[in-house]
Amino acid sequence: MSPMGDVGLLYVGAVLFINGLMLLGKVDPRAAAIFNLFVGTLQVVTPTVLIITSGGQPNVILGASGLFLFGFTYLYVGVGLLGGFDTTGVGYFSLFVAIMALGFSFASFRHLDNQPFGVIWLYWSFLWLLFFLLLGLKRERLTTYTGWVTAIEGWVTAAIPSFLLLTGYWQRWNQTVLAIVLAVFGVVVFAALWPLTRKRPEPPARPEPAGGETVAAP
């Protein structure tokens, strides 16, 4: 990834963190919408510049093309939140992104020889699949789980890798080991989050006995 792409990745981390907090009820949706528009615009301008200045290099164009998936997502979300539109459209677009992310993961492993980002693309595929289930299929019981996954991925897949890339530390680590660490972290943390974020059904109200008498709990 180019330095320009690394900078854009930093703000992808920021918007994912904000959107995760929005799903968790910590940030007002209209306030989050503004930041989605900022980052969405950045993630459309950045790959456009990278492609124009690529000199026709296939790997540069391939890497830049994936950024549009995120840019259009954030623009779509920002406009939708401000306009109060139905989420079905962005939900089904998220399904498209989730499928394409699998392809970019394969390309990262096989064509770009970038194992850590091969794993990170799998993270993003999982996250956008959750967006499809939540926004496209209206599985609202996934809101809390998706919020936590979104906020965590903002740091693990974007903000921290971007900072390490920009400072040169990312390149110093063994890439195979880094990919394995990312994979294990994702499986363990997201699996553990599932039971912790599921809503427990409330016990049915106990009927009051006739005459208003109190019945002792067993």
C-alpha positions, 0 to 999 in steps of 0.5 A: 500500500502507498503512503497515501493509502496508508493515511486513508487507512488511518481515517477508515479506522476512525470512521469504523470506530465512530460507526461502532459507537453509533451502533452501541448508542454512544454517538448520535447517528446524524453526528456520525453521518457527517464524519462518514461523508468526510471519510467517504469522500477521502476514500473516493479521492485517494484511489482515484489519484492513485490510479491516475498516477499509477503509470498503469501498474496492475498491482497499484490499480488492484490495491487502489480499486478496493478502496472504492468499496469503502468510500462508497459505503461511507458516502452511502451511510452518511447520506442515508443517515442524514436523509433518514432513508431505509437501510436496505440499499446499503445493506445489499451493497454491503453484501457485494462488498463482503463477497468482493473482499474475499476476492481481494483477500485471495489477491493479497495472498496470491498476487500481492504476497501480502499475508497480513492484509489477506487476513485483514480483508477477511476481517472486512468481509466478515464485518460487511456481512454483518452489515448486510444482515443488520441493514439489509435483512433487518436482523436487529438482534445483531446490533450490539454484536455488530457495534463491538465488531465494528469498533474493534476492527476500526483499531485492529484492521485500520488505525493500528496497521496504518500507524505502524505502516507510516512509522515503518514498524509494520515492515520490520515484523515477520509477515507470516507471524503477523498474519497468524496473530491477526487470524487468531485474534479475530477468531478468538475475540469475535467468537467470545463476543457473540455470547457476551452480546446476545440479549437474554430473554426476560423472564415472564412476569409472574401472575399476581394471585387473586386478592392481591396476596403476595407469593414468596419467590421459591 
